[in-house]
Every structure is written in structure tokens, then in C-alpha cells.
Amino acid sequence: VDSGDGEAGDDPAGAGGDGREGDFDGDEFSLGERTSDEVAAVERLLQKKWVVDEMATWTIFEDMEDELEYHRRRSRALCHFVRAAASMRSENKRLRQENKQLNAVGAELQDAYERLVDEVQEATGEAAYWRELAGGEGHEA
């Protein structure tokens, strides 16, 4: 298979033909298998030219088996993208719920602050009244 770009390691069908060697260039897992961090797996996949480039558009496959292996490899990579998207969607939902709770608590804090400001203003006014009243008695005596 010749993709015309001349770069080694980006064979569209995958090194070794089994889709395992070269998929992650020595990373600790195989393409398509579940990982502990699918988002990180997707980040690594997005660095691979065979993932982000639409090589099949410009590649002329010499053998039907090469083309099938190319599409199988991309299908195995798709598993990581789907699981990462599901993970990110659930994390997004959790963060939205947390944000809603934090906004409610923030509103409660704002209300409490406003009540305390009112109490301080009232106490300040009363203190001024009593200070004036106490000061006025001293002048009359």
C-alpha cells in the first residue's frame, strides 16, 4: 500500500497487519481494547496521521485485504472515541449538576450576606442613637 506521503509508520493497513503493532507506537494497550482513560487514548490517537487524515480518499489499495485491514483498524479506533465521548458526556452532566448546586448555595450565601448587612446597619444606627443619648445626658448634668 502506498499512500503517497512517504512517511513510515503511517501505513493505512497497520504495521504487521494485525492492527496491534504500531497502533499506539509502543503504548501500553492495544487498539480497540478498553483502557482506564479513554480520553487519554483518544488524545494519543488524534496525534496519529492515519486517524486524522482521510487517507482512504487518496490511497489506492493494491489488495482488497489491505483496504479491509485499514477500515478494521479505523473501526477499532472508533471504539475509543465512542467510549471517550460517553465518558465526557457523563462528566459534563455531573459538572452541570454540581454547577446548579453551587449556584443555589451561592444564592443562599448572597441572601445571608444581605441579611447581615441589614443587621449591621440597624445595629450601627442603634449604637449611634444610644451613644448620642448617653452623651446628651452627660452635658445636662
N, C-alpha and C positions, 0 to 999 in steps of 0.2 A: 504494500500500500504506500502510495506516495502522495502526501498532501500538498506538496509543492512549497512548503515553508522551510524545509531543510533543517528543522530543529529536532534534535534527538530527544527521545523520552516523551514525545507527544504523538506517538503512533496512535491513530484513531482507534485501532482494534485493541490496543493494550499490549504491554510487554508480556511475552510469554504466552499470550493467547488465552490464559485462564482468567484474566481480569483481576488477579490478585497482586501480581508483581507489578510495581511501577504505579499502581493506582494512587498511592499516597507517598511515593518515594521514600519508603523505609519507615513510615509511621507505624504505630503500634496496632493498628486494626486493618481489617480488610474491607474493601468496598462493599457496601450493602449490609454489612453486619451492624447490629445495634452497638452504639457507643455510649459511654457515660455522659458525653457532652456533644449532642448532635449539632448544636450551633457552632461549636469549635470545628467539628468535622466539615461543616458547610463552609466555614471561613477558609479552611485549608483547600477544599475543593475549588472554591472561587479563585484560587491562585493558579489553578491548572488551566493551561490553554485549551486542552481538549474539552473542558467543561464550559468555558465561557464563549469560545468561538464556535460558530456554526460551520464546523469543518465538513459535514456531510454535504453541504451545498456545493462546495468546490472540489471535494475529493472524488476521484474516480476509483472505485474499488475494483481491484483486479479479480477478486474471488468473492462469491456470494457469502462464504463463511466469514471473511474479513468484515464485510458490511454487517452481518448478523452480530458478530462479536462487538463491533463498535456500538451498535444500538443496545446490546445487552449491558455493556459497560455503563453507558449513559443511563440506562434504566436502573441499574444498581445505585448509581449516584443519586438518582431521583429519590430513592428511599430516604437518604439523609436529609434532603431538602424538605420532604413532607414531614418527617419527624421533627425537624427543627422548627418548621412553621407551626406545627401543633404545639410544641413547647413554648414558642414565643407567644402564641395566641393565648394559652392558659396563663402565662406570666403577665401578659397585658391585662387580662381580665382581673387577675389578682391585684395588680397595681391600681387599676381603676377603682376597685372596691376599697382598697386601702386609702386611696386619694379621697374618696367620698367620705370615709370615716374621719380622716384627718380634717377635712373641711368642716364637718359637723362639730368636731371637738374645737376647732379654731373659732367657729361661730360662738360656741359656748364660752370660750375664753374671752372673746371680744365683749360679749354681754356682761360677763362678770367684771371685766375691766371698767366698762361704762358705769355699772352699779357702784363700784368702788370709787370712781371719780366723783360721782354724785354724793356719796357718803363723805368723802374728804372735803368737798366744797361746803356741805352742810356743817360738818364739824368745824371747819375753819371759820365759818360765819358765826356759829355759836361761841367759839372761843373768843372771837373779836368782840362779840356782844358782852360776854362775861368779863372780859378784860376791861372794856370801857366802863361797864357797870362798877367793877371793883376799883378802877382808877378814879371814877367820879365820886365815890364815897370818901376817898382819901382827901379830896380837895374841899369837901364840905365840912370836914371835922376840924 
